[in-house]
Amino acid sequence: MRKYLIIAPSWVGDMVMSQSLYRYLKVLYPDCVIDIAAPKHCCELAYFMPQVNATFTLEFKHGEFGLKARKQKAKEFLNKGYTHSIVLPNSWKSALIPYFAKIKTRIGWHGEARFFLLNDRRRLDKNKYPLMIERFCALGIANKEKLIAKLPYPKFTLEQSLITQAQQKYRLAFIKPTIALCPGAEFGPAKKWPTAYYLELTQYLLNKNYQVLLLGGIKDQDTCSDISKSCNHHAYLFNLAGKTSLTDAVYLLAACEKVISNDSGLMHIACALNIPTLVIYGSTSDKFTPPLNQRAKSIYLDDLSCRPCFKRECPLGHMDCLNKLTPQKVIAALETLPPSLPA
């Protein structure tokens, strides 16, 4: 029996997409055991992935090398019977724990010269695997094997009673059709549709008799606060940015009829919940990290020679990829989203 230790990503969106690998491994090896090691917030998301057997929290700071600490952490994984480890991040330090834990087969992309840390090291052909989920899933098969044509998408499993509890916790009565807006993007401003545009969209939705939920992290509080203030703290506008745990944000998204989001972690969560989702792309592309949901749509400007640049900040200083994507275009695209499924 195969027993995997997966070194999972640290970005929320990447963590969601990594479920495609876990689902794929269960197709290939139904009896395999999958454990993951990841930062705490990513371990929270594994709760919604029934393929994951156990989680182990990695408490290293972003960018921290911590050779001694990683060697100490690796002792937790000695003698646990792991036959394989798959390292999804490309950094050198992310491959240290499987090496120190003496896991027999250690798989990953070449990354930062991880010559002796990985003993099944692959050279990535970006043209062969343009999608991130393809790059993840390709590490679950032998180097010369081919991926199946249709990879499994992330699919979260939730209990309805816990969705109701989350609504009660934040005193939300979903008596009206509710749309969640996710105006943040941890990656950087080149992913963030302008706040003024989100404000115009919010006012449109409130006028259409929707209840609007603003979701995001601590870094999104100023943006969401500006939207709320400009709407005079409307009775059916709820600003919860920075006020929920990631787990609660999942339950609240699950109660919404539709979601409008930048290319962000919350977008990938909404898609894993099978919610009709409209995704606004600026510097990034849906040719790499698309919304993995047949009920989702992407919107972007395809007549700009400068996009996608995949930069955190606009290198040209004009942000045309987002500034020229007007609220009217987004509203028109919203109207084409399919209806939500009955609860």
NORLIN-V926268 format. One record per run of one state. SS is the DSSP state (alpha for helix, beta for strand, coil for the rest). FROM is the first residue (numbers start at 1). TO is the last residue. Records with the same first field share a line. If there is no record, write none. Layout:
SS=FROM-TO, FROM-TO
//
This chain:
coil=1-2, 8-11, 29-32, 39-39, 47-53, 58-66, 78-83, 88-92, 101-104, 110-119, 123-131, 141-159, 170-177, 183-188, 192-194, 208-210, 215-217, 231-236, 240-245, 255-257, 263-264, 273-275, 281-295, 300-319, 324-326, 335-343
beta=3-7, 33-38, 54-57, 84-87, 105-109, 120-122, 178-182, 211-214, 237-239, 258-262, 276-280, 296-299
alpha=12-28, 40-46, 67-77, 93-100, 132-140, 160-169, 189-191, 195-207, 218-230, 246-254, 265-272, 320-323, 327-334
//
